């Protein structure tokens, strides 16, 4: 297994929102929660933004324990990567939020689900490590 701590060019297709990702969090009491997310969005080589649309349990867990894990899939090679993340902040306006909102509109249109996906916030995470799953 290859481990990285920065997002590299070969990871970028996995961050286009083509294939939903799986976000895992854990409460302070150790109770896990897993949810599908529409977007894990590239911010810079050390940060991603996760689309907050539906997941109240996830938001609660992050407030208690800021560490999360997300599994992303490359839509070209189907290679899986596990990102270990630490929550930084939620943004509900600004450039990142608007880019994610527009991308979510495209995703919902291609899935014939217009009006169903509503971006509540862009949750910014620091990337602690990236592991390629083989």
N, C-alpha and C positions, 0 to 999 in steps of 0.2 A: 504494500500500500504506500502510495506516494503522498506525502503531506506538504502543504504549502501554507504560507500565512498571508499571501497577497493574491488578489484576483489577477489572473493572467489572460492573455488574448484567447487562448483555447477554451477558457471557461465562458466567455461572453455569449455564445449561442444559448447557453443554459439560462441566461438572465434576460431573455427576450419575451417571456410570458407565453411561449408556445405550449409548453406542457406545465400544468399546475405542479406546485411544489408541496412538500409535506413539512409543516412546522411543528416542532415538538418543544413543549415547555413543561415545567414542573413546579408545583406549589411549594410553599415553605414547609408543608407537612410531607412532602415527597410524593404527592399524587400527580402522576403524569397526565398530560393532555396532548393530543395530536389533532391537527386540523389541516385541511388543504387550503392553500393560498394561491391566488391567481398570479401574483407577481412577486418575484424577488428581483429587485431593480438595482442595476449598477449605479453607485454614487461615485466612488473612486476605488483605487486598488485596495483600500483598507476598509471600505464601508459599503453596505447594501441597505436598501429600503424595502421593507415588506409591506404589502398592501393590507391595511386594516379595513376589512369590509364587514365581517360578521362576528368575529371571535371574541366575545366578552370573557369567556373562561381564560383564554390565552392572555388577554390584557390583564386580568386579575393575577395570573401566575407571574407575568413579567414584572408587575408592581411588587411582588413578594420576592422574586428571584429573577434577576435581570439576564440570566444566561439561557440561551435557547439553541436548538439545533434545527437546521433545515436541510432537507435532501432535495437537490436540484438535478434535473435530467437534461442532457444535451439532446435537442431534437434531431440532430444529424447522426450522431454516433450511438445514442441512447446510453452513453456513459453516465454513471451516477456519481455525484459528489456530495459529501457531507460537510456542511459548514457549521462550525461552532461559533456562536455569536454572543455579543453582549449588548444589551439595549442601551441606547444613548438618549433618544428623545423621539417624540411624536410631532410631526408637522402637519398642519391642516391648511396650509397655504404656502405659496412660494414656488420656485422653479421646479424642484423635485416633485412636489405634490401635483403640480399642473401637468408635468410630463407623465407621471403615473396615471393621472385621471384620464388623459387622452389615450394612453395605451390601453387602459381598462375599457374605455369606450370601444376601441377597435376589437379587443378580445370579446366583449359581449356581443358586438355586431356579428362577428364571424361565427359565434355559437348560437345566433338567433335568440339572444337573451337581453335585448335592449331594455334599459330601464331597471333591470334586476340588480346589476352590479353597481354599488355606490361606494366610492372611496371615502371613508371617514377620516383616515389619516395615512400619512407615509411614516411608518415606524422605522427610524434609523438605527442600524446596528453596526457595531464594530466587528469586523471579521477577525476572530482569534486564531482559527486554523481552518484549513481546507484539506479534506482527505478524499482521494479518489477511491471509490469502491470497485473492487474487481472480483 
